[in-house]
Amino acid sequence: MADGQPFDSRDGEIWFDGAFVPWSDAKVHVLTHGLHYASAVFEGERAYGGVIFKMHEHNQRLVNSGKLLGFDIPFSVDEIDRACEATLARQGFEDAYIRPIAWRGSEMMGVAAQSNTIHLAIAVWQWPSYFDPAERLKGIRVDLAEWRRPDPRTAPSKAKATGLYMICTLSKHAAERKGYADALMLDWRGQVAECTGANVFFVKDGAIHTPTPDCFLDGITRRTVIGLAKARGIEVIERAIMPEELDGFEECFICGTAAEVTPVSEIAQHRFAVGDITKTLMNDYAAAVRPAPKAAVAAA
Ligand SMILES: Cc1ncc(COP(=O)(O)O)c(C=O)c1O
C-alpha cells in the first residue's frame, strides 16, 4: 500500500445497507455469493469541490448493471445519490473517490441464488491520482495485453460487474511486471478495446479516433470527453480500430473517472506525443469536473 494503510482498516464510516457503520466493521461473511461467483456490480465516482461529478449517471449505471446480472438493488437511483452525498459529507472530504458496490448475499451458496438478498455499500476515500503524477504528464507507458475483452454473448459487457475485472487485473499485473503503467486490451475480434480501468482515444490529422464501445464500457468520462472535443469543433470518429493502425496515430490518451484524462506516450513498440489535443482535453476535463462557484450558480 502506497500510504501504508490497508483499505479494511481506515478511519471514518461506510454506508452499509442504509446505515453508517464504523469503517473497520463494514464486513461480509466468507460465504457470500458475490465473493464466490462474482455476482456483484460497482461504480467509481469522483467528487470535486464537494460535488460528485455525474453522480446520477453513475448510480443509474449501477442499478442497470445489477439488472444485467439479474438483480434489483433495493434502493432507487435517487436514494443511492443521497447516500453517496451523505457518505461524502460524513467523511468530510471535498475531493474524493466514491465506491458504491452491490452484491448477492449469503442465503444460498449454489450457483443459483435466485432469492438471495442484495446488499449495497458505499465507501469514500481520498485517491488523488490514479497514475504517478510526474509520469502522468509525460504520458504513461502502456503494454498490449494478452487477455481480451469478451464477446457480449459471453458476458454482459455493458455491466460494470466485478467478474469482468478479473481480465483487467490479470492484464494490469502482467503489464506492471514488465514496467508498464497499464495494459491496452483488444476485444475478442482483435480490435482495440480499452485499458484496464479507462477508455482509449487516438489523434490523427486533427481528428480523434476512438473504438466503438460495443463490447466494453462506454465510460461516462469517455462520453464527457467526446462532448468536450465536439464543443471545440474537433471531429470525433467512433469506429473499429485495429492494432496495426497504432503507428499511424500522433497522440493517444486514456480517460476514466479514476484516470481522468491521462496522456499515453507508448503502447508496446508504438510511440505518441503528448500533443495539443490531448493537453486541451486534459485541461477542459479538469475545468468541466469542477463545480461552478456558488455565486455563479445563484446568478445563472
Ligand atoms: C474497464 C473500464 N473501462 C472504462 C472505464 C471508464 O468508465 P468511466 O468513465 O465511466 O469511469 C472504467 C472506469 O470505470 C473501467 O474500469
PDBQT file of the ligand as one rigid body, heavy atoms in Angstrom, charges set to zero:
ROOT
HETATM    1  C1  LIG A 401     -12.658  -1.203 -17.720  1.00  0.00    +0.000 C 
HETATM    2  C2  LIG A 401     -13.061   0.237 -17.692  1.00  0.00    +0.000 A 
HETATM    3  N1  LIG A 401     -13.294   0.873 -18.853  1.00  0.00    +0.000 NA
HETATM    4  C3  LIG A 401     -13.662   2.170 -18.876  1.00  0.00    +0.000 A 
HETATM    5  C4  LIG A 401     -13.816   2.890 -17.711  1.00  0.00    +0.000 A 
HETATM    6  C5  LIG A 401     -14.225   4.328 -17.764  1.00  0.00    +0.000 C 
HETATM    7  O1  LIG A 401     -15.509   4.471 -17.244  1.00  0.00    +0.000 OA
HETATM    8  P1  LIG A 401     -15.999   5.816 -16.552  1.00  0.00    +0.000 P 
HETATM    9  O2  LIG A 401     -15.526   6.928 -17.399  1.00  0.00    +0.000 OA
HETATM   10  O3  LIG A 401     -17.479   5.693 -16.544  1.00  0.00    +0.000 OA
HETATM   11  O4  LIG A 401     -15.388   5.855 -15.198  1.00  0.00    +0.000 OA
HETATM   12  C6  LIG A 401     -13.592   2.272 -16.478  1.00  0.00    +0.000 A 
HETATM   13  C7  LIG A 401     -13.731   3.009 -15.230  1.00  0.00    +0.000 C 
HETATM   14  O5  LIG A 401     -14.643   2.820 -14.521  1.00  0.00    +0.000 OA
HETATM   15  C8  LIG A 401     -13.218   0.906 -16.468  1.00  0.00    +0.000 A 
HETATM   16  O6  LIG A 401     -13.000   0.278 -15.316  1.00  0.00    +0.000 OA
ENDROOT
TORSDOF 0
